[in-house]
Amino acid sequence: MQPISLPSMGHLNHEARRRLRKLREALGLSRPKFAEKLGIPPTTLKNYELGYREIGGGLLLLISAHGELNEFSTWLMTGINPPQLMLTADDVSKLNP
């Protein structure tokens, strides 16, 4: 039986970081406003988004427990079932012909 090939933690964190920023931007929030909504310092959010700090379970738990953001928690962790508010590449290309 072949061993299952799992993505590296670095890759998983990079993808979660990218989705976190994409979510914030799709919601139309600045880093300080999104950090306030999450109850974390803006510098912590900046460090997550820029890769200076790994996204841990605590942040994911905050998002999953947040009344306005919990619908995005599975997508943030897995990339599966992106929320409707996210624009696809096709959507963007239609806006910028």
Backbone torsions as a table, in degrees:
resi	resn	phi	psi	omega
1	MET	NA	131.8	-179.5
2	GLN	-74.3	137.2	175.2
3	PRO	-67.7	147.8	178.5
4	ILE	-75.1	131.8	178.6
5	SER	-91.4	114.8	-179.8
6	LEU	-102.2	147.7	175.5
7	PRO	-67.4	154.6	179.5
8	SER	-71.6	157.7	176.8
9	MET	-60.8	-37.7	178.7
10	GLY	-60.5	-42.6	178.9
11	HIS	-65.9	-44.7	179.5
12	LEU	-60.4	-42.7	-179.6
13	ASN	-67.4	-38.8	178.0
14	HIS	-60.4	-45.0	-179.5
15	GLU	-66.3	-41.4	178.3
16	ALA	-64.2	-40.1	178.3
17	ARG	-61.7	-44.0	179.4
18	ARG	-63.8	-42.6	179.3
19	ARG	-68.7	-36.3	178.3
20	LEU	-60.5	-46.1	179.4
21	ARG	-66.2	-41.5	179.1
22	LYS	-61.1	-39.8	177.7
23	LEU	-63.2	-48.6	-179.8
24	ARG	-57.6	-45.7	-178.9
25	GLU	-67.0	-39.2	179.0
26	ALA	-64.9	-31.4	177.4
27	LEU	-78.8	-8.7	178.9
28	GLY	73.4	29.4	-177.2
29	LEU	-108.2	141.1	171.9
30	SER	-72.1	166.0	176.1
31	ARG	-57.8	-48.3	-180.0
32	PRO	-59.2	-39.8	-179.2
33	LYS	-69.3	-40.8	179.3
34	PHE	-68.2	-40.7	177.6
35	ALA	-61.6	-41.1	177.8
36	GLU	-61.5	-42.6	179.1
37	LYS	-61.9	-35.5	179.8
38	LEU	-83.6	-17.1	-177.9
39	GLY	77.7	30.8	177.8
40	ILE	-125.5	158.7	177.5
41	PRO	-65.7	144.4	178.1
42	PRO	-56.6	-34.9	179.3
43	THR	-66.2	-32.7	176.9
44	THR	-65.7	-44.7	177.8
45	LEU	-61.4	-43.9	178.1
46	LYS	-58.4	-44.1	179.9
47	ASN	-64.2	-36.4	174.7
48	TYR	-63.5	-51.1	-175.0
49	GLU	-64.9	-34.9	-177.4
50	LEU	-91.5	-2.0	176.0
51	GLY	83.7	12.7	177.1
52	TYR	-79.6	-16.3	-179.3
53	ARG	-141.3	135.5	178.4
54	GLU	-73.0	142.3	175.3
55	ILE	-75.3	122.2	-178.0
56	GLY	-105.1	178.4	-179.8
57	GLY	-61.9	-30.0	-179.3
58	GLY	-60.3	-45.3	179.0
59	LEU	-65.2	-42.5	-180.0
60	LEU	-64.4	-35.8	175.9
61	LEU	-67.1	-39.9	176.6
62	LEU	-58.6	-45.7	-178.5
63	ILE	-67.0	-42.5	-178.3
64	SER	-68.9	-23.9	179.1
65	ALA	-91.6	-9.6	-176.7
66	HIS	-80.1	126.8	-176.9
67	GLY	-57.2	-35.4	-178.0
68	GLU	-90.1	-18.6	-171.9
69	LEU	-114.2	-10.6	-172.5
70	ASN	-60.7	-26.0	179.3
71	GLU	-66.0	-15.7	-178.2
72	PHE	-97.2	-5.6	-171.3
73	SER	-63.1	-43.7	179.6
74	THR	-64.1	-43.7	178.8
75	TRP	-61.9	-41.3	179.4
76	LEU	-60.5	-39.2	-177.7
77	MET	-79.5	-35.9	-169.9
78	THR	-117.0	-23.6	-173.6
79	GLY	81.6	0.6	-178.8
80	ILE	-87.9	141.4	179.2
81	ASN	57.3	65.8	179.2
82	PRO	-60.7	143.0	179.5
83	PRO	-62.0	154.0	-179.1
84	GLN	-61.9	-26.8	-176.1
85	LEU	-74.5	-9.1	179.3
86	MET	-81.9	132.1	177.2
87	LEU	-82.8	139.3	175.3
88	THR	-86.5	169.3	177.2
89	ALA	-60.8	-37.4	177.4
90	ASP	-63.0	-40.6	178.5
91	ASP	-61.3	-44.0	-178.6
92	VAL	-65.5	-42.0	-179.3
93	SER	-64.6	-31.8	177.0
94	LYS	-68.5	-30.9	179.2
95	LEU	-77.3	-29.2	-177.4
96	ASN	-122.9	76.3	-176.9
97	PRO	-68.3	NA	NA
